[in-house]
Amino acid sequence: MNNSTFSRRRVLKTGAIASAGLALPTYLRADGHTGFTNAPGDNEVILGFNVPQTGPYADEGADELRAYELAVEHLNGGGDGGMLGTFSSKVLDGTGILGREVKYVTGDTQTKSDAARASARSMIEKDGAIMITGGSSSGVAVAVQALCQEAGIIFMAGLTHSNDTTGKDRRANGFRHFFNSYMSGAALAPVLAANYGTDRKAYHLTADYNWGYTTEEAVKSSTEALGWETVNAVKTPLTQTDFSSYIAPVLNSGADVLVLNHYGGNMVNSLTNAVQFGLREAQANGQNFEIIVPLYSRLMAKGAGANVKGIFGSTNWHWSLQDEGSKAFVQSFGTKYGFPPSQAAHTTYVQTLLYADAVTRANSFNPCAVVEALEDYEFDGLGNGKTLYRGADHQCFKDVLVVKGKENPENEFDLLEIVEVTPVEQVTYAPDHPQFAGGDLGTCNPGA
């Protein structure tokens, strides 16, 4: 084998690393002529896990990849089975997917849309991946979802919170289990009003891409509806690491609340800078100055440390939930890795199981059969209570958690406490809601 051939080899994995020969392009594969892209053979099926392994969301990506590996282990009959035992659907039995052993390939999105598309395309065209999942950036999710629609591949979105993913950029081949910006605003606003009052002036610092825009819009609209005023909203580059120049003007703006529409390492750095500038101890308009983080995660809380104490936010899931599904997942993940999973890990694990379940119920890997099996599918036992995968936009609807930084954590993982479980009815909206306007699912594309 010459060096150029070796450089094109990719790694196929089950529970451990195993090398594989060069995969032929889909159109040259014997099983590529069965009516849909990358139809698997009789023995194995390949999934593509596309996560940020570098960049500002790399911590989230690492935890997503851990959860994907755990899901594959459980689907193939390893470990304790995790949520397979609590899932309301009972068709997954630890024999892979439709009798095929589950294998996977991985890629690094770098938290960049172009890199993520290139990685996903390679998985599809060179490795024969029949489903792509992953991402910790909505910009990445939207880009990869569009690619999968074009290629005839199912995209099971990982961590993506922007309204756009199931709004103006929705696609028939794409599905999102994670909640969205609108849901965060709808859940947070009443809690903020109850704790801080309705006479507040907010200053927004917003990550300059689609997630930041929709989160800013959602929080502004929900808080302004309760009486808050927005005094300024400033965009910040996703690559920013020092936010001092953005924090300094806040103190002289007339605002008494800072909303950090930042995620991952961006939020850790901007919150740290805000605390360094004394915002936690400041007063404005005769009130204590407050900071809000609309989208929280355990990993962000760990990175920010004591700075998160008392700060409100929302989250898709938290390891302290006591339903049977959450307990099973935390047990499995903790046994394998030695610490509790993040919300990113939870949603990617669940998405993998939901894909496998849909294929099994449909008795087909055909993307259009999978779409039909997932649309308007109601399920339980996966950690968020009863959940609906709405057919109109492929968005999951479930309860939303409002959390805040814990004042007296017992250990390094005990950093957030759930202050309210917002019922799904409070965060449900019409598919044509203005914050989601302009989207068209189109029709399923099975590809080849």
Summary of the structure (lengths in Angstrom):
residues: 448
radius of gyration: 21.6
end to end distance: 30.6
largest distance: 73.4
contacts: 1668
relative contact order: 0.15
helix: 40%
strand: 21%
